[in-house]
């Protein structure tokens, strides 16, 4: 049975009580927030698609989170939390003297780049998964740790804001 899903071409399949998945995503593993995190492609507990892979700049890992237009993941509160998560990662990049193209891209497809050796990959992914489920505590903790190490990071509305891919 085909399921309509935000105007994107189907067919779609039901998946463990989560939003319907496109046929190419139905065999992806469901990532558990406390399982080991390795570069791969996953379905998240909030129904998103998480990709973890090396970035163009070898010193970084690129993490993309695609919510396929799910309105529950596009609230102002969650957008702000995802931005704080990106700023936490960017603080380490600023301290190391590097700048990457896509620190954060707002909206349906979120793109993050995390410098290797800064925030542990598992901690970053767990914070992103927590935001999906409405818990902003891990993100705020990572931002506080970054600010303690690298000083204040840019806030929303400041020049050169981390967004837009």
LOZA-325716 format. One record per residue (C-alpha): z, x, y; residue number from 1. Coordinates in pm, 1 decimal. Example, Ala and Ser with C-alpha at 12.3 -4.5 7.8 and 13.67 -1.06 7.14 Angstrom:
BEGIN
PT         z         x         y  marpa
PT     780.0    1230.0    -450.0      1
PT     714.0    1367.0    -106.0      2
//
This chain:
BEGIN
PT         z         x         y  marpa
PT       0.0       0.0       0.0      1
PT     -99.6     139.3     339.5      2
PT     167.1     130.8     609.5      3
PT      86.7     126.3     980.3      4
PT     246.9     414.2    1163.7      5
PT     216.3     467.7    1538.7      6
PT    -161.5     442.8    1543.4      7
PT    -213.4     760.4    1340.6      8
PT    -459.1     737.3    1053.1      9
PT    -301.6     658.3     714.5     10
PT    -242.2     604.3     433.5     11
PT     135.3     640.0     450.0     12
PT     396.7     646.7     177.1     13
PT     761.5     546.5     170.6     14
PT     993.3     847.2     129.1     15
PT    1361.8     826.4      38.7     16
PT    1437.0     556.8     295.1     17
PT    1295.4     764.6     583.3     18
PT    1006.4     666.5     807.4     19
PT     675.0     653.1     623.9     20
PT     505.1     985.7     557.7     21
PT     138.7    1071.0     574.5     22
PT     -13.9    1137.5     233.8     23
PT     -29.3    1515.2     298.9     24
PT     346.8    1521.4     369.0     25
PT     472.8    1322.1      71.6     26
PT     530.3    1630.5    -146.7     27
PT     728.9    1824.1     115.9     28
PT    1088.9    1904.0      25.9     29
PT    1368.2    1728.8     213.3     30
PT    1569.3    1995.3     396.1     31
PT    1944.3    1964.0     359.1     32
PT    2141.0    2070.9     667.9     33
PT    2357.7    2310.0     466.8     34
PT    2096.9    2444.6     227.6     35
PT    1947.8    2791.3     275.5     36
PT    1674.6    2797.4     541.4     37
PT    1355.1    2987.3     472.8     38
PT    1011.8    2976.5     634.6     39
PT     834.8    2672.4     491.4     40
PT     744.0    2313.7     569.0     41
PT    1003.3    2037.8     525.6     42
PT    1085.9    1673.4     587.5     43
PT    1407.0    1638.7     790.0     44
PT    1691.2    1389.5     737.6     45
PT    1570.6    1210.6    1053.3     46
PT    1217.3    1171.6     916.3     47
PT    1056.7    1456.0    1112.0     48
PT     835.5    1736.2     985.4     49
PT     989.3    2080.2    1028.9     50
PT     775.6    2393.6    1009.7     51
PT     927.9    2740.5    1011.7     52
PT     689.9    3035.3    1027.6     53
PT     646.3    3373.3    1193.9     54
PT     540.3    3349.8    1557.5     55
PT     247.3    3531.7    1716.0     56
PT     500.9    3776.2    1856.4     57
PT     644.3    3938.1    1544.3     58
PT     993.7    3956.5    1691.3     59
PT    1018.1    3576.0    1681.8     60
PT    1024.1    3284.7    1440.9     61
PT     833.9    2970.2    1544.3     62
PT     998.7    2640.6    1461.5     63
PT     812.3    2316.4    1517.7     64
PT     963.1    1973.6    1480.5     65
PT     724.8    1677.9    1474.3     66
PT     869.4    1328.1    1490.6     67
PT     533.0    1152.1    1467.9     68
PT     615.8     937.8    1772.6     69
PT     941.7     794.6    1638.8     70
PT    1107.3     632.3    1943.1     71
PT    1457.6     702.5    1807.7     72
PT    1385.2    1076.9    1844.3     73
PT    1234.6    1053.6    2192.2     74
PT    1537.5     937.7    2391.3     75
PT    1632.2    1111.8    2715.7     76
PT    1960.8    1220.3    2558.9     77
PT    1788.0    1386.8    2261.1     78
PT    1517.6    1540.4    2482.2     79
PT    1792.5    1699.8    2694.0     80
PT    1972.3    1828.8    2383.1     81
PT    1652.9    1980.8    2241.0     82
PT    1594.2    2147.0    2578.5     83
PT    1946.7    2296.5    2569.3     84
PT    1871.7    2427.4    2221.1     85
PT    1555.0    2594.7    2349.3     86
PT    1743.5    2744.6    2643.6     87
PT    2002.5    2887.3    2403.4     88
PT    1724.5    3070.4    2219.2     89
PT    1559.3    3176.7    2543.0     90
PT    1878.7    3338.6    2671.8     91
PT    1853.1    3599.8    2398.0     92
PT    1487.6    3659.4    2483.1     93
PT    1567.5    3711.8    2850.5     94
PT    1841.9    3957.0    2755.9     95
PT    1597.1    4147.1    2531.4     96
PT    1333.5    4154.3    2804.8     97
PT    1079.4    3940.6    2623.9     98
PT     916.1    3615.2    2723.0     99
PT     724.1    3395.0    2487.4    100
PT     470.2    3125.1    2560.7    101
PT     638.3    2823.2    2406.4    102
PT    1013.4    2831.7    2446.6    103
PT    1012.7    2453.4    2439.4    104
PT     760.9    2174.7    2435.2    105
PT     898.3    1829.2    2509.4    106
PT     804.6    1510.3    2332.3    107
PT     672.4    1421.9    1990.9    108
PT     599.3    1781.3    1882.3    109
PT     874.4    2019.6    1981.2    110
PT     801.2    2390.9    1962.2    111
PT    1073.3    2654.8    1967.9    112
PT    1060.1    3032.5    1935.6    113
PT    1374.1    3213.1    1827.9    114
PT    1407.4    3588.8    1852.9    115
PT    1488.5    3747.1    1517.3    116
PT    1837.9    3894.7    1517.9    117
PT    1965.7    3656.9    1785.6    118
PT    2058.2    3306.7    1670.8    119
PT    2070.0    3284.3    1292.8    120
PT    1777.9    3076.8    1165.9    121
PT    2008.7    2851.1     964.3    122
PT    2230.1    2786.8    1269.3    123
PT    1931.2    2701.9    1487.2    124
PT    1778.8    2467.4    1228.1    125
PT    2114.5    2299.0    1164.2    126
PT    2155.2    2240.5    1537.2    127
PT    1806.2    2085.0    1556.1    128
PT    1881.2    1861.9    1256.7    129
PT    2212.3    1759.7    1413.9    130
PT    2033.2    1656.0    1735.0    131
PT    1799.2    1442.5    1526.4    132
PT    2103.2    1262.1    1388.5    133
PT    2272.2    1229.4    1729.7    134
PT    2526.0    1516.6    1713.7    135
PT    2485.9    1755.1    2009.0    136
PT    2792.4    1970.7    1935.5    137
PT    2609.7    2252.6    1746.2    138
PT    2348.8    2277.2    2022.5    139
PT    2610.3    2293.2    2295.3    140
PT    2801.8    2557.1    2098.6    141
PT    2489.2    2774.9    2066.8    142
PT    2421.8    2740.4    2439.7    143
PT    2780.4    2840.2    2522.0    144
PT    2752.1    3146.4    2294.1    145
PT    2425.9    3244.7    2463.2    146
PT    2573.6    3206.5    2810.9    147
PT    2878.9    3412.3    2712.3    148
PT    2647.1    3692.2    2601.0    149
PT    2354.8    3673.6    2844.8    150
PT    2492.4    3481.5    3143.2    151
PT    2382.9    3140.2    3269.5    152
PT    2050.2    3014.5    3142.0    153
PT    1811.3    2806.1    3349.9    154
PT    1898.1    2440.5    3385.7    155
PT    1669.3    2138.4    3411.2    156
PT    1476.8    2133.4    3737.3    157
PT    1496.4    2506.2    3804.5    158
PT    1190.4    2719.1    3878.4    159
PT    1009.4    2834.1    3563.9    160
PT    1181.2    2572.4    3348.8    161
PT    1143.1    2625.2    2973.2    162
PT     899.8    2355.3    2876.6    163
PT     543.2    2247.6    2843.1    164
PT     434.8    2488.5    2568.4    165
//
